[in-house]
Amino acid sequence: MSKLFRVSLSCIQSCQRLASKKVMKSPKFSESKAYQGVDKFIMNEKHNNQLADASYYDSRSYRNTVLLSFLFSELVLCIYLVFLRGENEFDKIFSTPVYVLSSNFERSTIRHNINKARANGEDTKLLEESLAYVDIKEAAAKARFEKLK
């Protein structure tokens, strides 16, 4: 019993010693040397205690610089898209009239449904008639499109 008492007493005393140690509070980043620009590899040089001048980022010249940079980037992008870029499949899609794209999509959908119906052994007569009707719709849309031009 006395041995248990001694062990528990020593455990309590060691816990008290640990609790009585002062806990170091970690500094804020804005107060640290890293925030102030100290290089950890060059220890002999004096570190710069000056923080960045926040008034520069609020100034008119900074805003003008940012605006000019943005406008120049947009100009370069437009020049690339209009003059320097070669033709690709997206240009062909965008230059194709809408009635051709919609009818081609409708045809491919109906053909897929016909193949699926044939695989299931169903009747495809109605689907084949709707496929023929797509040609008529395309001709009507083409006439309407040519009339608008």
GITA-V792222 format. One record per residue. N is the residue number from 1. SS is DSSP state (a for helix, b for strand, c for the rest). OMEGA is omega in degrees with one decimal (none if undefined). Layout:
N,SS,OMEGA + N,SS,OMEGA
This chain:
1,c,-179.0 + 2,a,178.3 + 3,a,176.8 + 4,a,178.6 + 5,a,-179.9 + 6,a,179.7 + 7,a,-179.9 + 8,a,177.8 + 9,a,179.0 + 10,a,177.6 + 11,a,178.6 + 12,a,179.8 + 13,a,178.8 + 14,a,176.5 + 15,a,178.1 + 16,a,178.5 + 17,a,178.6 + 18,a,-178.6 + 19,a,-177.4 + 20,a,178.4 + 21,c,179.4 + 22,c,179.7 + 23,c,179.3 + 24,c,177.9 + 25,c,-179.1 + 26,c,-176.9 + 27,c,175.1 + 28,c,-179.7 + 29,a,-178.7 + 30,a,177.7 + 31,a,-175.1 + 32,c,179.1 + 33,c,179.8 + 34,c,178.8 + 35,c,-177.8 + 36,c,172.3 + 37,c,178.8 + 38,c,178.6 + 39,c,-175.9 + 40,c,-179.3 + 41,c,179.2 + 42,c,-174.0 + 43,c,-173.7 + 44,c,-179.1 + 45,c,176.5 + 46,c,179.0 + 47,c,-175.2 + 48,c,180.0 + 49,c,-179.5 + 50,c,175.7 + 51,c,-179.2 + 52,c,-179.2 + 53,c,-176.4 + 54,a,-178.1 + 55,a,178.5 + 56,a,-177.9 + 57,a,175.0 + 58,c,-173.3 + 59,c,179.9 + 60,a,-178.3 + 61,a,177.9 + 62,a,178.8 + 63,a,178.1 + 64,a,178.6 + 65,a,179.5 + 66,a,180.0 + 67,a,178.5 + 68,a,177.9 + 69,a,178.9 + 70,a,-178.8 + 71,a,177.8 + 72,a,178.2 + 73,a,178.4 + 74,a,178.2 + 75,a,178.6 + 76,a,178.4 + 77,a,178.8 + 78,a,178.5 + 79,a,179.0 + 80,a,-176.1 + 81,a,-175.2 + 82,a,-170.1 + 83,a,-167.7 + 84,a,-174.3 + 85,c,178.2 + 86,c,-179.3 + 87,c,177.8 + 88,c,-174.3 + 89,a,177.6 + 90,a,176.6 + 91,a,178.2 + 92,a,179.2 + 93,a,-177.9 + 94,a,-180.0 + 95,a,178.4 + 96,c,178.2 + 97,c,-174.2 + 98,a,-177.0 + 99,a,178.4 + 100,a,-179.7 + 101,a,-177.7 + 102,a,-179.9 + 103,a,177.2 + 104,a,177.9 + 105,a,179.8 + 106,a,177.3 + 107,a,-178.0 + 108,a,177.7 + 109,a,-179.7 + 110,a,177.2 + 111,a,177.5 + 112,a,178.7 + 113,a,177.1 + 114,a,179.2 + 115,a,179.0 + 116,a,179.1 + 117,a,177.4 + 118,a,179.0 + 119,a,179.2 + 120,a,178.7 + 121,c,-179.4 + 122,c,179.5 + 123,c,-177.3 + 124,c,-176.0 + 125,a,-179.4 + 126,a,179.0 + 127,a,178.5 + 128,a,176.0 + 129,a,177.6 + 130,a,175.2 + 131,a,176.6 + 132,a,179.7 + 133,a,178.4 + 134,a,177.6 + 135,a,179.1 + 136,a,178.6 + 137,a,178.9 + 138,a,178.9 + 139,a,178.6 + 140,a,179.0 + 141,a,178.2 + 142,a,178.6 + 143,a,178.2 + 144,a,179.8 + 145,a,178.9 + 146,a,179.2 + 147,a,179.6 + 148,a,-179.9 + 149,c,none
